[in-house]
Amino acid sequence: MTLVFVLPIDYSPFTIHYFTCMLEVSFNSPQCGWMSIGFDDGVSEFHTTTAHAPHAAALPELMQILTALADGGGNPTSREGVCKANEYTLQWNRDPEEFDLRFLSAGDKLTIEIYQYPSEERDAAARELVFSHEGTITDVCDAFAATFEQLYEDRDTDEFEFNWRQPFPLAEFEQFRSAISA
């Protein structure tokens, strides 16, 4: 008879916090103008599909917002209302639902809030907070970088331009990549 002893692993509170609060972001290969996206931090998660229109600039603007955060702030796009001091809001949709991705920075901390609206009217009273995560700017940017790298590497194989109905935002991706590696 063989005896097997299983010893419990004693994780420190820091390790447990690290495992449960590490953000994972996924943007899957687009199909027919739609892209599946997901956010998971071990505590909560949110998954949806997003459309390439009517917010055609959403993906490049997201990269611009993250670049600005990595660089320490500023208005990353030419659109009004995208940036207020340390707050960035990106509009995206799933037709008919609409989403706001809000990025709130305070020093090196960053909070992401995703609000869902039931229609394109964007009635603030009807919106619902569907995901929230707080981490460091570096950790959040790294989580986005991993999924953007995968989209970039697979763009030809997945026929990104054909399936997303617009080109891969190469210039914005290169700027984001430079900002996080600086």
matplotlib code that plots the C-alpha trace (Angstrom):
import matplotlib.pyplot as plt

x = [0.0, 1.3, 0.7, 0.5, 0.8, -0.7, 0.7, -1.4, 0.2, 0.3, -0.1, 0.6, -2.2, -0.1, 0.0, -3.7, -4.4, -2.1, -3.8, -7.3, -6.7, -4.5, -6.4, -6.8, -8.1, -9.1, -10.0, -10.7, -10.3, -13.0, -15.7, -18.2, -17.7, -18.0, -15.3, -15.6, -14.0, -13.6, -12.3, -11.5, -9.6, -10.3, -13.0, -15.4, -15.6, -17.4, -17.6, -19.5, -19.3, -18.7, -19.4, -17.1, -19.7, -21.0, -18.0, -15.5, -12.6, -13.1, -10.1, -7.6, -9.0, -8.6, -5.0, -4.6, -6.1, -3.8, -0.8, -1.7, -2.1, 1.3, 2.8, 1.3, -1.9, -3.1, -5.9, -5.1, -7.6, -9.0, -12.5, -14.2, -15.4, -12.9, -10.7, -11.5, -8.3, -7.6, -10.7, -11.0, -14.2, -14.4, -17.8, -18.4, -21.5, -23.1, -26.2, -28.5, -26.6, -23.9, -20.9, -18.7, -15.2, -14.1, -10.5, -9.9, -6.3, -4.9, -1.2, 0.0, -3.4, -6.0, -9.7, -11.5, -15.3, -17.5, -21.0, -23.7, -26.6, -29.8, -29.9, -28.0, -29.8, -27.2, -29.5, -27.3, -30.2, -30.6, -26.9, -25.5, -21.9, -21.0, -17.3, -14.9, -11.2, -8.5, -4.9, -1.7, -1.5, 1.4, -0.5, -3.6, -1.5, 0.3, -3.0, -4.1, -0.7, -0.9, -4.2, -3.2, 0.0, -2.0, -4.4, -1.4, 0.4, -2.8, -4.0, -3.0, -4.1, -7.4, -8.0, -8.4, -9.2, -11.8, -13.4, -13.3, -14.4, -11.5, -7.7, -5.7, -4.8, -1.1, 0.1, -1.8, -0.5, 3.1, 2.7, 1.1, 3.9, 6.6, 4.9, 4.7, 8.3, 9.7]
y = [0.0, 3.4, 6.4, 9.8, 12.9, 16.1, 19.2, 22.3, 25.3, 28.3, 31.4, 34.8, 37.5, 39.3, 36.2, 35.6, 39.3, 39.1, 36.0, 37.3, 40.9, 40.3, 41.6, 39.5, 41.1, 39.2, 40.5, 37.6, 37.6, 39.5, 37.8, 39.5, 42.9, 41.6, 41.0, 39.1, 40.9, 39.9, 41.2, 39.0, 39.8, 36.8, 38.6, 39.6, 39.1, 40.5, 39.2, 40.6, 41.1, 44.5, 45.8, 47.6, 50.4, 53.0, 53.6, 52.8, 54.5, 52.6, 50.2, 52.9, 55.3, 52.6, 52.2, 56.0, 56.2, 53.5, 55.2, 58.5, 56.7, 55.0, 58.3, 60.1, 61.7, 64.2, 64.1, 61.2, 61.7, 64.7, 64.0, 66.2, 64.5, 61.6, 63.0, 65.1, 65.5, 62.0, 60.4, 58.8, 57.5, 55.3, 54.6, 51.2, 49.2, 45.8, 47.0, 47.9, 48.0, 50.6, 50.6, 53.1, 52.0, 54.5, 54.8, 56.8, 57.4, 58.7, 58.6, 55.2, 53.6, 53.0, 52.0, 50.6, 50.8, 49.3, 50.6, 49.1, 51.1, 49.2, 51.3, 53.9, 56.7, 56.3, 57.3, 57.6, 56.6, 53.3, 52.4, 49.4, 49.0, 45.5, 45.4, 47.3, 46.7, 48.7, 48.1, 50.0, 51.7, 49.4, 46.2, 47.3, 48.4, 45.1, 43.2, 45.1, 44.7, 40.9, 40.8, 43.5, 41.6, 38.5, 40.5, 41.9, 38.6, 36.9, 39.8, 38.2, 34.7, 36.0, 38.4, 41.2, 43.9, 41.9, 40.5, 43.8, 45.8, 48.2, 48.0, 47.0, 50.3, 49.8, 53.4, 53.5, 50.0, 51.0, 54.1, 52.0, 49.4, 52.2, 53.8, 50.7, 49.6, 53.0]
z = [0.0, -0.9, 1.3, -0.3, 1.8, 0.6, 2.3, 2.2, 0.5, 2.6, 0.5, 1.9, 1.8, -0.8, -3.0, -2.7, -3.5, -6.5, -7.9, -7.4, -8.6, -11.7, -14.7, -17.8, -21.0, -24.1, -27.5, -29.8, -33.5, -35.2, -37.2, -39.6, -38.0, -34.4, -31.8, -28.5, -25.6, -22.0, -18.7, -15.7, -12.5, -10.4, -8.4, -11.2, -15.0, -18.0, -21.5, -24.5, -28.2, -29.7, -33.2, -35.6, -36.1, -35.3, -33.1, -35.9, -34.0, -30.7, -31.0, -32.1, -29.5, -26.8, -27.7, -27.7, -24.2, -22.9, -24.5, -22.8, -19.4, -19.9, -20.8, -17.8, -19.1, -21.7, -24.2, -26.4, -29.2, -31.1, -29.9, -27.3, -24.2, -24.3, -21.6, -18.4, -16.3, -15.1, -16.6, -20.0, -21.5, -24.5, -26.2, -27.8, -28.7, -29.2, -31.0, -29.4, -26.2, -25.7, -23.4, -21.8, -20.8, -18.2, -17.1, -13.9, -12.9, -9.5, -9.4, -10.5, -9.7, -12.4, -12.1, -15.1, -15.0, -17.8, -18.0, -20.1, -21.5, -22.8, -25.9, -28.0, -26.1, -23.3, -20.5, -17.4, -15.1, -17.0, -17.2, -15.2, -13.9, -15.3, -14.5, -12.3, -11.6, -9.7, -10.3, -11.3, -14.7, -15.5, -14.7, -16.7, -19.7, -19.6, -19.6, -22.7, -24.3, -24.2, -26.0, -28.5, -29.3, -30.0, -32.3, -34.1, -34.5, -35.8, -38.0, -41.3, -40.4, -39.1, -42.0, -39.4, -42.0, -43.8, -40.6, -38.5, -41.6, -41.0, -40.9, -37.8, -36.0, -36.6, -35.9, -32.5, -31.7, -32.4, -30.2, -27.4, -27.7, -27.4, -24.4, -22.3, -23.2, -22.2]

ax = plt.figure().add_subplot(projection="3d")
ax.plot(x, y, z, "-o")
ax.set_aspect("equal")
plt.show()
